[in-house]
Amino acid sequence: MGDKDIFYTNLKNRLEDTTKFPSDYLFKFIVSSEENQVEEVESLFDNIGAVINTKKSKTGKYVSVSIVLNVENADTVIKYYLKAEKIKGIISL
């Protein structure tokens, strides 16, 4: 089992221990403001009832993207993180 698999297994266990599903879940990402990463992140959550907020850093080089989405279970949370990690330069918080 690789490090990534272990990370997501641990995340799933923690989510199941601490969250009563279905529940609103806050996804937080940081992306560069110089490319279209904000749009890429937003497109992952299009048309599914997500509330998306963005905030530029003080220098304007980065954008924080916060997304609140009602999810059915821990697997749904992990599914979105796996999709997001394909975006170049993204940092998941």
Secondary structure, DSSP 4 states (H G I P E B T S, - for coil): --HHHHHHHHHHHHHHHH--SSEEEEEEEEEESSSSHHHHHHHHTTTTT-EEEEEE-TTSSEEEEEEEEEESSHHHHHHHHHHHTTSTT-EE-
